[in-house]
Amino acid sequence: MADTTGTMPRIAYDSVLTDATLTASPADVETDGAVEQITDWTPWTFWRPSAAGAQEITADLGGAFDVNGFAIAGHDATDTVSMDY
């Protein structure tokens, strides 16, 4: 996907999560904190988990992809953040 408008971030804008099926565990707290908002490119939306404690976001990419970067921005994680693949 080419950024012809200059509106996308310059780092990691071509995300494999854009077309992924996302699920959160435990489930989202409410619609305005839905896990799908992690891919909408707006800085004022966010994923809000439904409970304290361990959280998990699963992305089904529908196939194999080469991924050369991973980032989490604007989080308030108080414990370990990891990626399993």
Protein Blocks (a to p, Z undefined) as FASTA:
>chain_A
ZZfkopacfehklcfklmpccddddddfbfklcfklmmnopakbccddfbecjdddddde
hiacddfbdcdehiabfbdcdddZZ
